[in-house]
């Protein structure tokens, strides 16, 4: 397939995957039969049989402990659609000769939509591209950019591979666009979405990568300059905001996080694991309660824990690792972490800056948010474990520095 044939699917995934669909349904799920056919014809191998064989022990144990069949089957079908999409994305990386062209188009379109969203913020149509949410205790109805996705943090997660890709281009002097324009295109989505969890995980990933390759990156003048410039700008903005705007939303949330009063942050971290363990007590701590069963078994637990009204129906665990624990128990949770660590070493993630950044980001973020069927998260995992962009290999960039020097 040519780049132009991939573009519609990339556009659907990034911009309109859930637009005008019931909550929980996506176009990538609807297109899963097409993706499945393409995988079979492209790779000439069956992909579903190994998937169901791996899940078979959980299916058997869940049936033994008891399940609500309809919810279970629907959820398993959703899991299967997500798995097929992941296989399709991996096939795309192996088949596409120049995925950067698609990245570039997504970046430009996203930036244009961000610019369009700014004036819409001040109109009565703001709910088309923005969402209102309670940011933290004492701060409600804050508008955050989501574009056509269902939630701001999901949009920020979607954008993260593009951010790391073009941020590294700037650091390694590979960018073709003007650096200042590119930086604006990269930072504006995060500023408008105001997803603290994603932003914090991105910053930690960058800091850890810089520490791991401190000597190598410090030798690159642009990398060192960007680090110093970012630090100076951050400290200057922090000082100005602290002096002139001490009551702003960012500092209020930061204060609530430090004092333990940030309900949003706790709900995505410690509370998520507390609730997962309480739900596990209903069935099996080892094997979990099963797909689609959190809403069945966790409704009363979550309403009681947060003192919600009896008619509150948004029953979920907003944390991918904790949700895995609740659905597949400690066995499934341990398998998840072990697979991530095994693939880290098996695929030698650390030899590539881009892959290392993505791995560090998503490994941390799975404990602070997301959900188990989040395809944006799986795209990041696949990019971390697949060397689709060798231009970011540590040795390759070091050789370029040596020849230039």
Secondary structure as the mmCIF struct_conf table of DSSP 4:
data_model
#
loop_
_struct_conf.conf_type_id
_struct_conf.id
_struct_conf.beg_label_comp_id
_struct_conf.beg_label_asym_id
_struct_conf.beg_label_seq_id
_struct_conf.end_label_comp_id
_struct_conf.end_label_asym_id
_struct_conf.end_label_seq_id
HELX_RH_AL_P HELX_RH_AL_P1 UNK A 3 UNK A 15
BEND BEND1 UNK A 16 UNK A 16
TURN_TY1_P TURN_TY1_P1 UNK A 17 UNK A 20
BEND BEND2 UNK A 21 UNK A 21
TURN_TY1_P TURN_TY1_P2 UNK A 23 UNK A 24
HELX_RH_AL_P HELX_RH_AL_P2 UNK A 27 UNK A 30
TURN_TY1_P TURN_TY1_P3 UNK A 31 UNK A 31
HELX_RH_AL_P HELX_RH_AL_P3 UNK A 32 UNK A 43
BEND BEND3 UNK A 45 UNK A 45
HELX_RH_AL_P HELX_RH_AL_P4 UNK A 48 UNK A 65
HELX_RH_AL_P HELX_RH_AL_P5 UNK A 69 UNK A 95
BEND BEND4 UNK A 97 UNK A 97
TURN_TY1_P TURN_TY1_P4 UNK A 99 UNK A 99
HELX_RH_AL_P HELX_RH_AL_P6 UNK A 100 UNK A 120
TURN_TY1_P TURN_TY1_P5 UNK A 121 UNK A 122
BEND BEND5 UNK A 123 UNK A 123
TURN_TY1_P TURN_TY1_P6 UNK A 124 UNK A 125
HELX_RH_3T_P HELX_RH_3T_P1 UNK A 126 UNK A 128
TURN_TY1_P TURN_TY1_P7 UNK A 129 UNK A 129
STRN STRN1 UNK A 130 UNK A 133
STRN STRN2 UNK A 136 UNK A 136
TURN_TY1_P TURN_TY1_P8 UNK A 137 UNK A 138
STRN STRN3 UNK A 139 UNK A 139
BEND BEND6 UNK A 141 UNK A 141
STRN STRN4 UNK A 142 UNK A 145
TURN_TY1_P TURN_TY1_P9 UNK A 147 UNK A 148
BEND BEND7 UNK A 149 UNK A 150
HELX_RH_AL_P HELX_RH_AL_P7 UNK A 152 UNK A 171
TURN_TY1_P TURN_TY1_P10 UNK A 172 UNK A 173
BEND BEND8 UNK A 177 UNK A 177
HELX_RH_AL_P HELX_RH_AL_P8 UNK A 179 UNK A 193
TURN_TY1_P TURN_TY1_P11 UNK A 194 UNK A 194
HELX_RH_AL_P HELX_RH_AL_P9 UNK A 196 UNK A 212
TURN_TY1_P TURN_TY1_P12 UNK A 213 UNK A 213
HELX_RH_AL_P HELX_RH_AL_P10 UNK A 214 UNK A 218
TURN_TY1_P TURN_TY1_P13 UNK A 219 UNK A 219
BEND BEND9 UNK A 220 UNK A 220
HELX_RH_AL_P HELX_RH_AL_P11 UNK A 221 UNK A 244
TURN_TY1_P TURN_TY1_P14 UNK A 246 UNK A 247
HELX_RH_AL_P HELX_RH_AL_P12 UNK A 249 UNK A 259
TURN_TY1_P TURN_TY1_P15 UNK A 260 UNK A 260
HELX_RH_AL_P HELX_RH_AL_P13 UNK A 263 UNK A 268
TURN_TY1_P TURN_TY1_P16 UNK A 269 UNK A 269
HELX_RH_AL_P HELX_RH_AL_P14 UNK A 270 UNK A 280
TURN_TY1_P TURN_TY1_P17 UNK A 281 UNK A 282
BEND BEND10 UNK A 283 UNK A 283
TURN_TY1_P TURN_TY1_P18 UNK A 285 UNK A 287
BEND BEND11 UNK A 289 UNK A 289
TURN_TY1_P TURN_TY1_P19 UNK A 291 UNK A 292
HELX_RH_AL_P HELX_RH_AL_P15 UNK A 294 UNK A 306
TURN_TY1_P TURN_TY1_P20 UNK A 307 UNK A 307
TURN_TY1_P TURN_TY1_P21 UNK A 310 UNK A 311
HELX_RH_AL_P HELX_RH_AL_P16 UNK A 320 UNK A 346
TURN_TY1_P TURN_TY1_P22 UNK A 347 UNK A 348
HELX_RH_3T_P HELX_RH_3T_P2 UNK A 349 UNK A 351
STRN STRN5 UNK A 352 UNK A 352
HELX_RH_AL_P HELX_RH_AL_P17 UNK A 353 UNK A 365
TURN_TY1_P TURN_TY1_P23 UNK A 366 UNK A 368
BEND BEND12 UNK A 369 UNK A 369
TURN_TY1_P TURN_TY1_P24 UNK A 372 UNK A 373
HELX_RH_AL_P HELX_RH_AL_P18 UNK A 375 UNK A 385
BEND BEND13 UNK A 386 UNK A 386
HELX_RH_3T_P HELX_RH_3T_P3 UNK A 390 UNK A 392
STRN STRN6 UNK A 393 UNK A 393
HELX_RH_AL_P HELX_RH_AL_P19 UNK A 394 UNK A 404
#
